[in-house]
Amino acid sequence: MALGARDTGSLVMLTGWDAAALTNFQLEDGTTYAQVVSEMNAALVALNGEIYGDPLWSELVSYTDQPDVEYRVGASNGMEIFTEYGQPDPQRAATEGHMLPLRAYVRRLGWTWNYLRKARMEQVQADIADGIKDVRDNWRQRLLTRVLKRGDDSGAGLGLGSSGYSTGFATDAGSTAVDFNPPAHGGTAFATTHEHYVGIGGGVFTKAVFTDAKDELREHGHEAPYNFLIGTADEAAVKALTGFVPTANNLITYGALQDLAQLNPVADMNGSYYIGMLEDFKIRVVRGVPQYYGFGWKSYGPNSQRNPLRVRLGKGLNRPSVVSMLNPNQGINANSPISTLLLFTEFGVGVQDRTNGTARYVNNATWADGTAT
């Protein structure tokens, strides 16, 4: 037995396989089996590094292989007056908890032996790139879905057993099976009616939306600067708000009288980009966020355990892992083992700090969950 995740290197290391014969396997254009495997391995190494180090996702998540989260709730009883002979009463924090989901995802490449015998490397590379794109899209959709969903996740299919729940951020007790009384902070006590999913009528973002979201985070002890996600359809409206400070573009020379946010406006690998600042929020446009929705939070650094989302991974893993594997439900073709190749990953997205996230829906006074694309 060996430690560590199995990767595509395993496909050319089995005892019963002849390395020379596999090397001689060729596509129509002369590309060998080993080169196809190398292409796949390089793509997965790059993808895993991209997900873990992505400048957006790393500011939003942390990772664990544990299935549960426990956190402090309610108010404490405060300090007592010291007396020379008296004994103060012992105190303990009240805690609550929920679970984190875990689900496996697979993407079949669908190469038949006869196809590979006649294929060109450009076609194989296109298939690999298409699979990587689907993995990347699935990751984005799962994270955005969690921040825009008020209700709980539940069910054995999500790795939560028959009675476990994976909750969202602070919300009224009627919207969750795990009532949440946020810890008191700065003299302010909260109740299980405290709500971080806010519906607002009007169909447009206003400055008040950002002011209110900032107050929501600050009252729980999360201090500026903050992050805020919006979709592409709301970019123009947010840029037009009073007090909005745009990012500096390094291709433009600006005059001395214009205020500029020191944020990088260049799009990252997932297509998101900063547009500026408003009310202490660094505002980022993210593809896949539906129109009229926004989400604000305080980041404590890349992959910090204090970030709002907690991603559960398979046992023993501490960072995302997308691997290739042979299809367990299909016999291995001795002439072309890679004809059964799959992309496989396993993860689940839950909430770590139920106070460190606040969502807005500006098209209706009644909250409705957003559907990420």
ABEGO torsion letter per residue (X at the ends): XBBEBBBAAAAAABAABBAAAAAABBBAAGBBAAAAAAAAAAAAAAAAAAAAABAAAAAABBBBABABBBBBBEBBAEBBBBBAABBBBBBBBBBBBBBBBBBBBBBBAGBBAAAAAABBAAAAAAAAAAAAAAAAAAAAAAAAAAAABABBBBEAAAGAEAABBBBBBBBBAAABABBBBBBBBGGBBBBAABBABBBBBGGBBBAAAAAAAAAAAAAAGBBOBBBBBBBAAAAAAAAABBGBBBBBBAABBBBAABBBBBBBABBBAAGBBBAEBBGGBBBBBBBGBBBGBBBBBBBAEBGBAABABBBBBBBGBABBBBBBBBBAABBBBAABAAAABBBBBBBBBBBABAABEBBBBAABABBBBBBBX
